[in-house]
Amino acid sequence: MTCTLCPRRCGVDRTKSRGVCQSGEALRIARAALHFWEEPCLVGEGGSGAIFFTGCNLGCVYCQNRQISRGEGGVPVSAERLLEICDSLIARGAVNINLVTAGHFIPQIVSAFRQKKPAVPVVYNSGGYESVEALRLLDGLVDIYLPDMKYSDRAAASAFSHAADYPEVARQAIEEMFRQTGRAVYDEKGLLRRGTWVRHLVLPGHLENTYGVIDWFSSRFPHGEAGFSLMSQFTPNGDTPQFPELCRRLTREEYDKAVGYLYLCGVEDGFVQELSSAREEYTPAFDGTGVTP
């Protein structure tokens, strides 16, 4: 059966070989653990129950998780084992179940969660390059969408992620996510229980790309409807020598300009990451923690 799950529509039979996402048919998980480095409204006191899947349909040249996004590592698991992992994280205090880069495994996740949806909110943590048709399969099973909005600039999207159509595709995907969740809902402790929260990583030398993302978000989502995180944690890696501007971290001047533009556009519902967050140690070890019984 050919795969047309994501916007790449590569048509690979994943029962026999890997798709563009570098994944076959079986669920593969590289780490399942309490995670305390998400937005405060997603972490609380217990932490987010983050489940990191291997593979990705974007393959960004600057990916911080490239160890697993290229499809390497991870442990194959059944739907039943996925549910056991969710239960284990909840028993340890997880305030939500955070599915990180799971778009290429949507049918398997839907099958598992229709058997037993986790007892805490389900977070779908995504690169933003998703098909609306696939997202509709998750309707009623996901409580919180946490998509990236990486690009407003088609040239940057093409150069860094080989996806010139990313801006249009991600906007449509986020519209569908918001349709499913509606306006953000928080509990008495300030934890997000339902809603859509958009993230944007500022890239060195590409402030206009950031301004375009902020323009879109501020014009689309009035106060109180959705959240926005401006992220500074860009860290150069070995895949970026052909892009000199990506071989360094953000400067203070660049990030101050991005933050200033965010405030100028009146975006109040969200977080601004500290510039000091651009550190390698913020990337967890993808060593199979929490995956095998």
Number of C-alpha atoms within 10 A of each C-alpha: 9 12 18 17 20 20 19 17 13 15 13 16 15 16 14 10 11 16 25 21 20 19 24 20 18 15 22 26 27 24 24 27 24 23 17 16 14 13 17 15 17 26 20 19 13 17 23 28 30 23 27 26 28 31 33 25 25 22 19 22 20 20 21 17 18 18 16 22 23 20 21 15 18 22 18 17 15 14 17 13 15 22 17 15 22 24 17 17 23 21 10 13 15 26 26 29 30 29 23 20 21 24 26 27 19 17 14 16 23 18 12 18 18 12 12 12 17 19 12 16 20 23 27 23 23 20 22 26 28 24 20 19 14 18 19 15 14 19 15 11 20 25 23 28 24 24 25 20 25 24 32 24 19 16 16 18 20 15 13 19 19 16 22 18 17 26 21 13 18 24 21 17 22 24 14 18 26 20 14 22 20 16 18 18 17 13 10 6 9 12 18 26 20 22 24 28 24 21 23 19 17 25 26 20 15 15 16 15 20 23 21 15 21 25 16 13 20 18 11 13 16 14 13 13 16 23 22 25 19 21 21 25 21 22 19 22 16 9 14 17 12 9 12 10 15 22 17 15 19 22 12 11 9 17 21 13 13 22 18 12 17 22 12 10 14 14 22 14 16 17 16 14 17 12 17 8 15 17 13 13 8 11 10 13 12 18 14 17 16 16 22 13 8
